[in-house]
Amino acid sequence: MIPAAPAPLHPASSPAAPPRWQQLWRDAVRDPRELLAMLGLDASGLGVSDEAAAQFPLRVPHGFVARMRRGDPHDPLLRQVLPLDDEMRPMPGFALDAVGDGAAKAGHGVIRKYRGRALLIATGSCAIHCRYCFRRHFPYAGETAAAAGWREAVAAIRNDASIDEVILSGGDPWSLATPKLAELTDALARIPHLRRLRVHTRLPVVLPERVDDALADWLAALPWPVTVVLHANHANEFDTHVDAALARLRGTGAMLLNQAVLLRGVNDSVDALAALGERGHAAGVLPYYLHQLDRVQGSAHFEVPDEVALRLHRELAARVSGYLVPKLVREVAGDPGKRPL
């Protein structure tokens, strides 16, 4: 009997393995005109600024681009990432360090603003560059906690017994490889006065492929209650891929919250804010904060006046269930917490 030929290891009919999240990150769109061409838009007349793009480069993953509306120059996702001439107009009251990070430095990459909490600037990298970013001018090159194997940052936390919560921020902390994150949390786990871990990240929304087996396993094994604070500003940022990533995060036992920034031309309507809260809730995320814009240089065109913000917040509270109404706040340098409006 002639034995059957062994099946090929990779049959031609089998689908290709999905690319790793690092490759999707590397493949992000970096040219404003390429981005507009992908959306069927002509850059002329849109105020696209090469100078703004040189100062703070465009970066947006293809998956996020796929959620933008073709042919719409006012798409709320496009508006968040497209570098415009408006960014280069000096505006009084808008500063390089809008929230007092420099004055609150308490160690290499460690920021102490609020009682009981230490924020680690884990990295300066992000998968997406949001034009309103309050740390767009932050000196990341010399101020990241990951430097020197986290030693100085961990020592600062170990030596202050009043710290019971560590907040991982950036940049985006989940831009780091999972073994690098584990290196940090293994060191933090040896500090007896820590009781909670919080992660502020945009990656599950803009690059949901980041929530892979390794990340989920690391998160599930952590010894503290974990809160993941996501950042989405518009309901259109959610899709089935994001839903799946968030379901996986919930499966680790993490609590999921969302913080948004109130942005002119993006979500400055009751309809947009209600849709954001409802769509996030459908994906297992509760609203947390709605921030008034941090007044960083280059972001003035996004600002919504306080009186408008307060009216929108009142109207939102009258429309949706109370648990879908985020706290309307502003961060003021030197305050002991977020300032309610």
VOKOL-254316 format. One record per residue (C-alpha): residue number from 1; residue in three letters; x, z, y. Coordinates in nm, 3 decimals, m for minus. Example, Ala and Ser with C-alpha at 12.3 -4.5 7.8 and 13.67 -1.06 7.14 Angstrom:
@tivo 1, tormi Ala, xx 1.230, zz 0.780, yy m0.450
@tivo 2, tormi Ser, xx 1.367, zz 0.714, yy m0.106
This chain:
@tivo 1, tormi Met, xx 0.000, zz 0.000, yy 0.000
@tivo 2, tormi Ile, xx 0.130, zz m0.090, yy 0.342
@tivo 3, tormi Pro, xx 0.100, zz 0.215, yy 0.570
@tivo 4, tormi Ala, xx m0.075, zz 0.171, yy 0.900
@tivo 5, tormi Ala, xx 0.150, zz 0.136, yy 1.198
@tivo 6, tormi Pro, xx 0.175, zz 0.460, yy 1.398
@tivo 7, tormi Ala, xx m0.037, zz 0.474, yy 1.710
@tivo 8, tormi Pro, xx 0.162, zz 0.420, yy 2.030
@tivo 9, tormi Leu, xx 0.239, zz 0.735, yy 2.222
@tivo 10, tormi His, xx 0.092, zz 0.587, yy 2.541
@tivo 11, tormi Pro, xx m0.180, zz 0.335, yy 2.455
@tivo 12, tormi Ala, xx m0.231, zz 0.069, yy 2.717
@tivo 13, tormi Ser, xx m0.596, zz 0.172, yy 2.744
@tivo 14, tormi Ser, xx m0.522, zz 0.536, yy 2.833
@tivo 15, tormi Pro, xx m0.537, zz 0.629, yy 3.200
@tivo 16, tormi Ala, xx m0.215, zz 0.700, yy 3.380
@tivo 17, tormi Ala, xx m0.133, zz 1.065, yy 3.439
@tivo 18, tormi Pro, xx m0.232, zz 1.178, yy 3.787
@tivo 19, tormi Pro, xx 0.059, zz 1.208, yy 4.026
@tivo 20, tormi Arg, xx 0.194, zz 1.551, yy 4.095
@tivo 21, tormi Trp, xx 0.093, zz 1.715, yy 4.421
@tivo 22, tormi Gln, xx 0.448, zz 1.688, yy 4.549
@tivo 23, tormi Gln, xx 0.433, zz 1.309, yy 4.519
@tivo 24, tormi Leu, xx 0.098, zz 1.297, yy 4.699
@tivo 25, tormi Trp, xx 0.257, zz 1.506, yy 4.972
@tivo 26, tormi Arg, xx 0.550, zz 1.268, yy 5.002
@tivo 27, tormi Asp, xx 0.313, zz 0.971, yy 5.015
@tivo 28, tormi Ala, xx 0.120, zz 1.110, yy 5.314
@tivo 29, tormi Val, xx 0.044, zz 0.872, yy 5.602
@tivo 30, tormi Arg, xx 0.292, zz 0.919, yy 5.887
@tivo 31, tormi Asp, xx 0.226, zz 0.622, yy 6.116
@tivo 32, tormi Pro, xx m0.075, zz 0.649, yy 6.353
@tivo 33, tormi Arg, xx m0.129, zz 0.271, yy 6.353
@tivo 34, tormi Glu, xx m0.118, zz 0.258, yy 5.974
@tivo 35, tormi Leu, xx m0.381, zz 0.532, yy 5.965
@tivo 36, tormi Leu, xx m0.605, zz 0.343, yy 6.206
@tivo 37, tormi Ala, xx m0.562, zz 0.019, yy 6.013
@tivo 38, tormi Met, xx m0.670, zz 0.196, yy 5.695
@tivo 39, tormi Leu, xx m0.991, zz 0.290, yy 5.878
@tivo 40, tormi Gly, xx m1.049, zz m0.059, yy 6.016
@tivo 41, tormi Leu, xx m0.968, zz 0.053, yy 6.371
@tivo 42, tormi Asp, xx m0.759, zz m0.108, yy 6.643
@tivo 43, tormi Ala, xx m0.521, zz 0.132, yy 6.819
@tivo 44, tormi Ser, xx m0.568, zz m0.037, yy 7.156
@tivo 45, tormi Gly, xx m0.792, zz 0.158, yy 7.387
@tivo 46, tormi Leu, xx m0.785, zz 0.477, yy 7.176
@tivo 47, tormi Gly, xx m0.508, zz 0.646, yy 7.375
@tivo 48, tormi Val, xx m0.271, zz 0.676, yy 7.080
@tivo 49, tormi Ser, xx 0.053, zz 0.835, yy 7.197
@tivo 50, tormi Asp, xx 0.391, zz 0.749, yy 7.046
@tivo 51, tormi Glu, xx 0.542, zz 1.026, yy 7.257
@tivo 52, tormi Ala, xx 0.304, zz 1.286, yy 7.112
@tivo 53, tormi Ala, xx 0.374, zz 1.157, yy 6.761
@tivo 54, tormi Ala, xx 0.748, zz 1.187, yy 6.823
@tivo 55, tormi Gln, xx 0.708, zz 1.544, yy 6.946
@tivo 56, tormi Phe, xx 0.475, zz 1.653, yy 6.664
@tivo 57, tormi Pro, xx 0.471, zz 1.392, yy 6.387
@tivo 58, tormi Leu, xx 0.157, zz 1.264, yy 6.220
@tivo 59, tormi Arg, xx 0.115, zz 1.371, yy 5.859
@tivo 60, tormi Val, xx m0.211, zz 1.330, yy 5.665
@tivo 61, tormi Pro, xx m0.261, zz 1.294, yy 5.287
@tivo 62, tormi His, xx m0.441, zz 0.985, yy 5.159
@tivo 63, tormi Gly, xx m0.714, zz 1.199, yy 5.005
@tivo 64, tormi Phe, xx m0.802, zz 1.340, yy 5.344
@tivo 65, tormi Val, xx m0.800, zz 0.992, yy 5.496
@tivo 66, tormi Ala, xx m1.049, zz 0.885, yy 5.227
@tivo 67, tormi Arg, xx m1.300, zz 1.135, yy 5.371
@tivo 68, tormi Met, xx m1.285, zz 0.977, yy 5.717
@tivo 69, tormi Arg, xx m1.555, zz 0.732, yy 5.824
@tivo 70, tormi Arg, xx m1.429, zz 0.375, yy 5.843
@tivo 71, tormi Gly, xx m1.479, zz 0.207, yy 6.178
@tivo 72, tormi Asp, xx m1.552, zz 0.531, yy 6.364
@tivo 73, tormi Pro, xx m1.289, zz 0.620, yy 6.628
@tivo 74, tormi His, xx m1.474, zz 0.949, yy 6.686
@tivo 75, tormi Asp, xx m1.467, zz 1.062, yy 6.324
@tivo 76, tormi Pro, xx m1.423, zz 1.444, yy 6.328
@tivo 77, tormi Leu, xx m1.147, zz 1.438, yy 6.066
@tivo 78, tormi Leu, xx m0.956, zz 1.161, yy 6.240
@tivo 79, tormi Arg, xx m0.979, zz 1.344, yy 6.571
@tivo 80, tormi Gln, xx m0.803, zz 1.646, yy 6.421
@tivo 81, tormi Val, xx m0.489, zz 1.450, yy 6.328
@tivo 82, tormi Leu, xx m0.454, zz 1.151, yy 6.563
@tivo 83, tormi Pro, xx m0.182, zz 1.195, yy 6.832
@tivo 84, tormi Leu, xx m0.325, zz 1.109, yy 7.174
@tivo 85, tormi Asp, xx m0.204, zz 1.072, yy 7.531
@tivo 86, tormi Asp, xx m0.411, zz 1.381, yy 7.618
@tivo 87, tormi Glu, xx m0.150, zz 1.596, yy 7.443
@tivo 88, tormi Met, xx 0.119, zz 1.501, yy 7.692
@tivo 89, tormi Arg, xx m0.070, zz 1.609, yy 8.004
@tivo 90, tormi Pro, xx 0.056, zz 1.948, yy 8.129
@tivo 91, tormi Met, xx m0.230, zz 2.196, yy 8.169
@tivo 92, tormi Pro, xx m0.210, zz 2.536, yy 8.340
@tivo 93, tormi Gly, xx m0.265, zz 2.828, yy 8.105
@tivo 94, tormi Phe, xx m0.142, zz 2.640, yy 7.796
@tivo 95, tormi Ala, xx 0.188, zz 2.774, yy 7.657
@tivo 96, tormi Leu, xx 0.441, zz 2.707, yy 7.383
@tivo 97, tormi Asp, xx 0.365, zz 3.044, yy 7.219
@tivo 98, tormi Ala, xx m0.007, zz 3.085, yy 7.270
@tivo 99, tormi Val, xx m0.061, zz 3.400, yy 7.063
@tivo 100, tormi Gly, xx 0.254, zz 3.607, yy 7.120
@tivo 101, tormi Asp, xx 0.425, zz 3.544, yy 6.788
@tivo 102, tormi Gly, xx 0.771, zz 3.578, yy 6.942
@tivo 103, tormi Ala, xx 0.705, zz 3.924, yy 7.084
@tivo 104, tormi Ala, xx 0.560, zz 4.043, yy 6.752
@tivo 105, tormi Lys, xx 0.861, zz 3.955, yy 6.538
@tivo 106, tormi Ala, xx 0.953, zz 4.247, yy 6.310
@tivo 107, tormi Gly, xx 1.211, zz 4.086, yy 6.084
@tivo 108, tormi His, xx 1.321, zz 3.746, yy 5.961
@tivo 109, tormi Gly, xx 0.993, zz 3.556, yy 5.935
@tivo 110, tormi Val, xx 0.789, zz 3.878, yy 5.964
@tivo 111, tormi Ile, xx 0.525, zz 3.922, yy 6.235
@tivo 112, tormi Arg, xx 0.358, zz 4.257, yy 6.301
@tivo 113, tormi Lys, xx 0.054, zz 4.247, yy 6.532
@tivo 114, tormi Tyr, xx m0.210, zz 4.459, yy 6.364
@tivo 115, tormi Arg, xx m0.198, zz 4.802, yy 6.204
@tivo 116, tormi Gly, xx m0.135, zz 4.801, yy 5.830
@tivo 117, tormi Arg, xx m0.063, zz 4.430, yy 5.804
@tivo 118, tormi Ala, xx 0.251, zz 4.219, yy 5.796
@tivo 119, tormi Leu, xx 0.235, zz 3.842, yy 5.828
@tivo 120, tormi Leu, xx 0.509, zz 3.636, yy 5.666
@tivo 121, tormi Ile, xx 0.594, zz 3.295, yy 5.806
@tivo 122, tormi Ala, xx 0.664, zz 3.170, yy 5.455
@tivo 123, tormi Thr, xx 0.761, zz 2.817, yy 5.556
@tivo 124, tormi Gly, xx 0.723, zz 2.568, yy 5.838
@tivo 125, tormi Ser, xx 0.588, zz 2.291, yy 5.616
@tivo 126, tormi Cys, xx 0.227, zz 2.171, yy 5.611
@tivo 127, tormi Ala, xx 0.061, zz 1.890, yy 5.418
@tivo 128, tormi Ile, xx m0.130, zz 1.792, yy 5.732
@tivo 129, tormi His, xx m0.040, zz 1.822, yy 6.099
@tivo 130, tormi Cys, xx m0.341, zz 1.936, yy 6.300
@tivo 131, tormi Arg, xx m0.308, zz 1.844, yy 6.666
@tivo 132, tormi Tyr, xx m0.447, zz 2.181, yy 6.784
@tivo 133, tormi Cys, xx m0.199, zz 2.383, yy 6.573
@tivo 134, tormi Phe, xx m0.105, zz 2.701, yy 6.759
@tivo 135, tormi Arg, xx 0.239, zz 2.701, yy 6.592
@tivo 136, tormi Arg, xx 0.321, zz 2.337, yy 6.668
@tivo 137, tormi His, xx 0.613, zz 2.459, yy 6.885
@tivo 138, tormi Phe, xx 0.721, zz 2.750, yy 6.661
@tivo 139, tormi Pro, xx 1.101, zz 2.766, yy 6.590
@tivo 140, tormi Tyr, xx 1.062, zz 2.739, yy 6.213
@tivo 141, tormi Ala, xx 1.421, zz 2.635, yy 6.151
@tivo 142, tormi Gly, xx 1.545, zz 2.990, yy 6.204
@tivo 143, tormi Glu, xx 1.232, zz 3.195, yy 6.148
@tivo 144, tormi Thr, xx 1.099, zz 3.154, yy 5.795
@tivo 145, tormi Ala, xx 1.066, zz 3.449, yy 5.560
@tivo 146, tormi Ala, xx 1.177, zz 3.243, yy 5.259
@tivo 147, tormi Ala, xx 1.530, zz 3.225, yy 5.396
@tivo 148, tormi Ala, xx 1.796, zz 3.410, yy 5.196
@tivo 149, tormi Gly, xx 1.562, zz 3.461, yy 4.901
@tivo 150, tormi Trp, xx 1.307, zz 3.660, yy 5.104
@tivo 151, tormi Arg, xx 1.546, zz 3.957, yy 5.122
@tivo 152, tormi Glu, xx 1.507, zz 4.048, yy 5.489
@tivo 153, tormi Ala, xx 1.132, zz 4.000, yy 5.489
@tivo 154, tormi Val, xx 1.081, zz 4.211, yy 5.176
@tivo 155, tormi Ala, xx 1.312, zz 4.482, yy 5.313
@tivo 156, tormi Ala, xx 1.112, zz 4.501, yy 5.637
@tivo 157, tormi Ile, xx 0.792, zz 4.559, yy 5.438
@tivo 158, tormi Arg, xx 0.954, zz 4.803, yy 5.195
@tivo 159, tormi Asn, xx 1.086, zz 5.013, yy 5.483
@tivo 160, tormi Asp, xx 0.748, zz 5.050, yy 5.655
@tivo 161, tormi Ala, xx 0.505, zz 5.254, yy 5.446
@tivo 162, tormi Ser, xx 0.223, zz 5.186, yy 5.695
@tivo 163, tormi Ile, xx 0.199, zz 4.826, yy 5.566
@tivo 164, tormi Asp, xx m0.060, zz 4.797, yy 5.290
@tivo 165, tormi Glu, xx m0.143, zz 4.425, yy 5.322
@tivo 166, tormi Val, xx 0.083, zz 4.121, yy 5.327
@tivo 167, tormi Ile, xx m0.046, zz 3.793, yy 5.471
@tivo 168, tormi Leu, xx 0.126, zz 3.471, yy 5.369
@tivo 169, tormi Ser, xx 0.107, zz 3.214, yy 5.646
@tivo 170, tormi Gly, xx 0.321, zz 2.938, yy 5.791
@tivo 171, tormi Gly, xx 0.320, zz 2.640, yy 5.808
@tivo 172, tormi Asp, xx 0.133, zz 2.655, yy 5.480
@tivo 173, tormi Pro, xx 0.265, zz 2.899, yy 5.220
@tivo 174, tormi Trp, xx 0.131, zz 2.686, yy 4.934
@tivo 175, tormi Ser, xx 0.361, zz 2.405, yy 5.041
@tivo 176, tormi Leu, xx 0.627, zz 2.607, yy 4.859
@tivo 177, tormi Ala, xx 0.678, zz 2.548, yy 4.488
@tivo 178, tormi Thr, xx 0.504, zz 2.804, yy 4.270
@tivo 179, tormi Pro, xx 0.832, zz 2.954, yy 4.134
@tivo 180, tormi Lys, xx 0.936, zz 3.021, yy 4.495
@tivo 181, tormi Leu, xx 0.607, zz 3.202, yy 4.558
@tivo 182, tormi Ala, xx 0.653, zz 3.401, yy 4.237
@tivo 183, tormi Glu, xx 1.001, zz 3.501, yy 4.356
@tivo 184, tormi Leu, xx 0.838, zz 3.661, yy 4.660
@tivo 185, tormi Thr, xx 0.547, zz 3.830, yy 4.485
@tivo 186, tormi Asp, xx 0.775, zz 3.967, yy 4.210
@tivo 187, tormi Ala, xx 0.974, zz 4.141, yy 4.484
@tivo 188, tormi Leu, xx 0.662, zz 4.261, yy 4.666
@tivo 189, tormi Ala, xx 0.518, zz 4.400, yy 4.342
@tivo 190, tormi Arg, xx 0.796, zz 4.660, yy 4.344
@tivo 191, tormi Ile, xx 0.672, zz 4.803, yy 4.676
@tivo 192, tormi Pro, xx 0.432, zz 5.088, yy 4.593
@tivo 193, tormi His, xx 0.247, zz 5.103, yy 4.925
@tivo 194, tormi Leu, xx 0.118, zz 4.745, yy 4.911
@tivo 195, tormi Arg, xx m0.250, zz 4.723, yy 4.816
@tivo 196, tormi Arg, xx m0.364, zz 4.371, yy 4.907
@tivo 197, tormi Leu, xx m0.236, zz 4.016, yy 4.940
@tivo 198, tormi Arg, xx m0.388, zz 3.751, yy 5.164
@tivo 199, tormi Val, xx m0.299, zz 3.381, yy 5.173
@tivo 200, tormi His, xx m0.386, zz 3.156, yy 5.467
@tivo 201, tormi Thr, xx m0.380, zz 2.796, yy 5.349
@tivo 202, tormi Arg, xx m0.523, zz 2.455, yy 5.425
@tivo 203, tormi Leu, xx m0.386, zz 2.286, yy 5.113
@tivo 204, tormi Pro, xx m0.687, zz 2.332, yy 4.880
@tivo 205, tormi Val, xx m0.889, zz 2.141, yy 5.142
@tivo 206, tormi Val, xx m0.645, zz 1.869, yy 5.247
@tivo 207, tormi Leu, xx m0.451, zz 1.834, yy 4.919
@tivo 208, tormi Pro, xx m0.666, zz 1.990, yy 4.644
@tivo 209, tormi Glu, xx m0.424, zz 1.869, yy 4.376
@tivo 210, tormi Arg, xx m0.201, zz 2.160, yy 4.483
@tivo 211, tormi Val, xx m0.428, zz 2.394, yy 4.286
@tivo 212, tormi Asp, xx m0.265, zz 2.315, yy 3.954
@tivo 213, tormi Asp, xx m0.213, zz 2.515, yy 3.634
@tivo 214, tormi Ala, xx 0.100, zz 2.686, yy 3.760
@tivo 215, tormi Leu, xx m0.058, zz 2.799, yy 4.087
@tivo 216, tormi Ala, xx m0.373, zz 2.927, yy 3.915
@tivo 217, tormi Asp, xx m0.171, zz 3.117, yy 3.654
@tivo 218, tormi Trp, xx 0.047, zz 3.275, yy 3.923
@tivo 219, tormi Leu, xx m0.255, zz 3.376, yy 4.129
@tivo 220, tormi Ala, xx m0.443, zz 3.525, yy 3.834
@tivo 221, tormi Ala, xx m0.144, zz 3.738, yy 3.732
@tivo 222, tormi Leu, xx m0.088, zz 3.904, yy 4.071
@tivo 223, tormi Pro, xx m0.124, zz 4.284, yy 4.067
@tivo 224, tormi Trp, xx m0.335, zz 4.313, yy 4.384
@tivo 225, tormi Pro, xx m0.677, zz 4.196, yy 4.499
@tivo 226, tormi Val, xx m0.617, zz 3.854, yy 4.658
@tivo 227, tormi Thr, xx m0.806, zz 3.694, yy 4.944
@tivo 228, tormi Val, xx m0.752, zz 3.324, yy 5.010
@tivo 229, tormi Val, xx m0.845, zz 3.228, yy 5.365
@tivo 230, tormi Leu, xx m0.902, zz 2.854, yy 5.381
@tivo 231, tormi His, xx m0.916, zz 2.640, yy 5.691
@tivo 232, tormi Ala, xx m1.184, zz 2.373, yy 5.722
@tivo 233, tormi Asn, xx m1.344, zz 2.272, yy 6.051
@tivo 234, tormi His, xx m1.606, zz 2.022, yy 5.939
@tivo 235, tormi Ala, xx m1.835, zz 1.978, yy 5.640
@tivo 236, tormi Asn, xx m1.690, zz 1.632, yy 5.573
@tivo 237, tormi Glu, xx m1.361, zz 1.795, yy 5.472
@tivo 238, tormi Phe, xx m1.524, zz 1.897, yy 5.143
@tivo 239, tormi Asp, xx m1.561, zz 1.659, yy 4.851
@tivo 240, tormi Thr, xx m1.579, zz 1.688, yy 4.472
@tivo 241, tormi His, xx m1.201, zz 1.724, yy 4.443
@tivo 242, tormi Val, xx m1.202, zz 2.013, yy 4.690
@tivo 243, tormi Asp, xx m1.498, zz 2.170, yy 4.510
@tivo 244, tormi Ala, xx m1.306, zz 2.160, yy 4.182
@tivo 245, tormi Ala, xx m0.997, zz 2.317, yy 4.339
@tivo 246, tormi Leu, xx m1.203, zz 2.597, yy 4.493
@tivo 247, tormi Ala, xx m1.383, zz 2.662, yy 4.165
@tivo 248, tormi Arg, xx m1.044, zz 2.698, yy 4.001
@tivo 249, tormi Leu, xx m0.931, zz 2.944, yy 4.267
@tivo 250, tormi Arg, xx m1.247, zz 3.149, yy 4.221
@tivo 251, tormi Gly, xx m1.175, zz 3.154, yy 3.849
@tivo 252, tormi Thr, xx m0.854, zz 3.348, yy 3.918
@tivo 253, tormi Gly, xx m1.057, zz 3.629, yy 4.075
@tivo 254, tormi Ala, xx m0.955, zz 3.548, yy 4.434
@tivo 255, tormi Met, xx m1.204, zz 3.595, yy 4.717
@tivo 256, tormi Leu, xx m1.244, zz 3.275, yy 4.923
@tivo 257, tormi Leu, xx m1.313, zz 3.283, yy 5.297
@tivo 258, tormi Asn, xx m1.302, zz 3.009, yy 5.558
@tivo 259, tormi Gln, xx m1.180, zz 3.022, yy 5.914
@tivo 260, tormi Ala, xx m1.246, zz 2.737, yy 6.153
@tivo 261, tormi Val, xx m1.144, zz 2.653, yy 6.508
@tivo 262, tormi Leu, xx m1.412, zz 2.548, yy 6.754
@tivo 263, tormi Leu, xx m1.298, zz 2.202, yy 6.864
@tivo 264, tormi Arg, xx m1.447, zz 1.969, yy 7.120
@tivo 265, tormi Gly, xx m1.547, zz 1.644, yy 6.958
@tivo 266, tormi Val, xx m1.512, zz 1.787, yy 6.606
@tivo 267, tormi Asn, xx m1.757, zz 2.071, yy 6.547
@tivo 268, tormi Asp, xx m1.895, zz 2.172, yy 6.888
@tivo 269, tormi Ser, xx m2.261, zz 2.144, yy 6.790
@tivo 270, tormi Val, xx m2.499, zz 2.371, yy 6.603
@tivo 271, tormi Asp, xx m2.563, zz 2.097, yy 6.348
@tivo 272, tormi Ala, xx m2.191, zz 2.066, yy 6.270
@tivo 273, tormi Leu, xx m2.135, zz 2.443, yy 6.247
@tivo 274, tormi Ala, xx m2.441, zz 2.497, yy 6.028
@tivo 275, tormi Ala, xx m2.337, zz 2.212, yy 5.797
@tivo 276, tormi Leu, xx m1.984, zz 2.355, yy 5.771
@tivo 277, tormi Gly, xx m2.106, zz 2.698, yy 5.667
@tivo 278, tormi Glu, xx m2.361, zz 2.562, yy 5.422
@tivo 279, tormi Arg, xx m2.121, zz 2.312, yy 5.263
@tivo 280, tormi Gly, xx m1.851, zz 2.575, yy 5.230
@tivo 281, tormi His, xx m2.095, zz 2.820, yy 5.073
@tivo 282, tormi Ala, xx m2.199, zz 2.555, yy 4.821
@tivo 283, tormi Ala, xx m1.831, zz 2.542, yy 4.721
@tivo 284, tormi Gly, xx m1.809, zz 2.921, yy 4.691
@tivo 285, tormi Val, xx m1.654, zz 2.998, yy 5.032
@tivo 286, tormi Leu, xx m1.794, zz 3.240, yy 5.289
@tivo 287, tormi Pro, xx m1.743, zz 3.189, yy 5.666
@tivo 288, tormi Tyr, xx m1.497, zz 3.437, yy 5.813
@tivo 289, tormi Tyr, xx m1.385, zz 3.348, yy 6.166
@tivo 290, tormi Leu, xx m1.477, zz 3.083, yy 6.419
@tivo 291, tormi His, xx m1.178, zz 3.087, yy 6.654
@tivo 292, tormi Gln, xx m1.181, zz 2.989, yy 7.014
@tivo 293, tormi Leu, xx m0.888, zz 2.754, yy 7.066
@tivo 294, tormi Asp, xx m0.544, zz 2.911, yy 7.093
@tivo 295, tormi Arg, xx m0.416, zz 2.768, yy 7.420
@tivo 296, tormi Val, xx m0.102, zz 2.599, yy 7.296
@tivo 297, tormi Gln, xx 0.055, zz 2.313, yy 7.492
@tivo 298, tormi Gly, xx m0.091, zz 1.982, yy 7.381
@tivo 299, tormi Ser, xx m0.433, zz 2.109, yy 7.274
@tivo 300, tormi Ala, xx m0.632, zz 2.135, yy 7.599
@tivo 301, tormi His, xx m0.851, zz 1.834, yy 7.516
@tivo 302, tormi Phe, xx m0.999, zz 2.031, yy 7.225
@tivo 303, tormi Glu, xx m1.106, zz 2.333, yy 7.431
@tivo 304, tormi Val, xx m1.473, zz 2.439, yy 7.439
@tivo 305, tormi Pro, xx m1.573, zz 2.668, yy 7.731
@tivo 306, tormi Asp, xx m1.661, zz 3.026, yy 7.638
@tivo 307, tormi Glu, xx m2.016, zz 2.995, yy 7.765
@tivo 308, tormi Val, xx m2.073, zz 2.695, yy 7.538
@tivo 309, tormi Ala, xx m1.912, zz 2.874, yy 7.244
@tivo 310, tormi Leu, xx m2.138, zz 3.177, yy 7.292
@tivo 311, tormi Arg, xx m2.449, zz 2.961, yy 7.315
@tivo 312, tormi Leu, xx m2.357, zz 2.773, yy 6.999
@tivo 313, tormi His, xx m2.292, zz 3.099, yy 6.816
@tivo 314, tormi Arg, xx m2.630, zz 3.241, yy 6.921
@tivo 315, tormi Glu, xx m2.810, zz 2.925, yy 6.813
@tivo 316, tormi Leu, xx m2.622, zz 2.921, yy 6.483
@tivo 317, tormi Ala, xx m2.726, zz 3.283, yy 6.414
@tivo 318, tormi Ala, xx m3.088, zz 3.187, yy 6.479
@tivo 319, tormi Arg, xx m3.071, zz 2.898, yy 6.232
@tivo 320, tormi Val, xx m2.881, zz 3.013, yy 5.922
@tivo 321, tormi Ser, xx m2.861, zz 3.323, yy 5.704
@tivo 322, tormi Gly, xx m2.646, zz 3.601, yy 5.847
@tivo 323, tormi Tyr, xx m2.375, zz 3.564, yy 5.583
@tivo 324, tormi Leu, xx m2.323, zz 3.204, yy 5.698
@tivo 325, tormi Val, xx m2.243, zz 3.309, yy 6.057
@tivo 326, tormi Pro, xx m1.868, zz 3.354, yy 6.116
@tivo 327, tormi Lys, xx m1.736, zz 3.601, yy 6.371
@tivo 328, tormi Leu, xx m1.664, zz 3.425, yy 6.701
@tivo 329, tormi Val, xx m1.322, zz 3.549, yy 6.810
@tivo 330, tormi Arg, xx m1.016, zz 3.482, yy 7.018
@tivo 331, tormi Glu, xx m0.660, zz 3.594, yy 6.952
@tivo 332, tormi Val, xx m0.505, zz 3.759, yy 7.257
@tivo 333, tormi Ala, xx m0.138, zz 3.853, yy 7.255
@tivo 334, tormi Gly, xx m0.098, zz 4.231, yy 7.244
@tivo 335, tormi Asp, xx m0.452, zz 4.309, yy 7.123
@tivo 336, tormi Pro, xx m0.481, zz 4.536, yy 6.813
@tivo 337, tormi Gly, xx m0.706, zz 4.280, yy 6.640
@tivo 338, tormi Lys, xx m0.900, zz 3.959, yy 6.695
@tivo 339, tormi Arg, xx m1.108, zz 3.992, yy 7.012
@tivo 340, tormi Pro, xx m1.482, zz 3.928, yy 6.957
@tivo 341, tormi Leu, xx m1.650, zz 3.712, yy 7.218
